[in-house]
Amino acid sequence: MLKEFKDFAMRGNVVDMAVGIIIGAAFGAIVASFVGDVLMPVIGLLMGGVDFSNKFMLLKEGATPGPYASLAAVKDAGGVAMAYGVLVNTIVNFLIVAFALFMVIKGMNSLKKEEKAAPAVPPPPSKEEKLLTEIRDLLARR
């Protein structure tokens, strides 16, 4: 049984998949940092200083009554909030990852394109075609 597991785990597809998952997780962390630390602050600044990670709608106050300055304050007080700003950040993360994957796959597909075979040389015209061509040319001269 141990040998079967080793054979399964060492198959090329399983190892490739494991490498892909690890690289994907690292890539996801990079994109999350890019969106949260670089992109969203710029978008927030352009929209008048909005911090999307702190945008929420209070659904239920906690033990300490509001108003709450941040989403963390709501959670600390035991309140319930709908954190739509976090959703916006997650959607932007997804769009960036999807676009990056699209570009990677597009690049891989362009590398995989097989060279189109040169068109086959058409066969020489048959006797009938040659005769019809001569007749056409004679009629055109008249």
PEFEN-V613682 format. One record per residue. PHI is phi in degrees with one decimal (999 if undefined). PSI is psi as a letter, one per 20 degrees, with the letter a starting at -180 (NA if undefined). BURIAL is # if it has 16 or more other ideal C-beta (glycine too) atoms within 10 Angstrom, else .. Layout:
PHI/PSI/BURIAL + PHI/PSI/BURIAL
This chain:
999/h/. + -63.4/h/. + -65.2/g/. + -63.2/g/. + -63.2/g/. + -62.1/g/. + -61.7/g/. + -64.6/g/. + -68.4/h/. + -92.8/j/. + -61.8/q/. + -57.8/g/. + -65.0/g/. + -67.8/g/. + -65.0/g/. + -60.6/g/. + -64.6/g/. + -62.8/g/. + -62.1/g/. + -62.2/g/. + -66.3/g/. + -64.8/g/. + -65.5/h/. + -62.9/g/. + -65.5/g/. + -65.4/g/. + -64.5/h/. + -61.9/h/. + -66.4/h/. + -64.7/g/. + -64.5/g/# + -60.8/g/# + -67.0/g/. + -60.9/g/. + -69.0/g/# + -71.8/h/# + -101.6/i/. + -118.6/g/. + -73.6/g/# + -66.1/h/# + -61.6/h/# + -67.6/g/. + -62.7/g/. + -61.5/g/# + -64.2/g/. + -65.9/h/. + -94.8/j/. + 94.9/k/. + 80.4/k/. + -82.6/p/. + -104.1/o/. + -64.5/h/# + -67.2/i/# + -108.6/j/# + -86.5/p/# + -152.1/r/# + -120.1/p/. + -72.0/p/. + -100.8/h/. + -151.9/p/. + -70.8/q/# + -89.9/a/# + -61.7/h/. + -91.2/p/. + -68.0/q/. + -78.4/a/. + -77.5/q/. + -107.2/p/# + -79.0/h/. + -149.0/r/. + -64.5/h/# + -63.2/h/. + -66.1/h/# + -63.3/g/# + -66.5/h/. + -63.1/h/. + -80.1/i/. + 85.0/j/. + -82.0/r/# + -117.8/p/. + -137.7/q/# + -92.9/o/. + -90.7/m/# + -70.9/h/. + -66.7/h/# + -65.0/h/# + -62.1/g/. + -60.1/g/# + -59.4/g/# + -66.4/h/. + -64.8/g/. + -63.5/g/# + -54.7/g/# + -59.7/g/. + -62.7/h/. + -68.0/g/# + -63.4/g/# + -62.2/g/. + -66.4/g/. + -63.2/g/. + -64.2/h/. + -58.5/g/. + -66.2/h/. + -64.2/g/. + -66.5/h/. + -62.6/g/. + -64.3/g/. + -64.8/g/. + -65.4/h/. + -68.8/h/. + -73.2/h/. + -82.5/i/. + -56.4/p/. + -81.6/q/. + -66.3/p/. + -68.5/p/. + -66.3/q/. + -64.3/q/. + -61.9/q/. + -66.3/q/. + -69.7/p/. + -65.9/q/. + -66.6/q/. + -63.9/q/. + -63.3/q/. + -73.8/r/. + -60.7/h/. + -65.0/g/. + -64.3/g/. + -62.2/g/. + -63.3/g/. + -63.8/h/. + -65.9/g/. + -63.5/g/. + -63.8/g/. + -59.8/g/. + -66.0/h/. + -63.8/g/. + -67.0/h/. + -68.8/h/. + -72.5/h/. + -76.1/NA/.
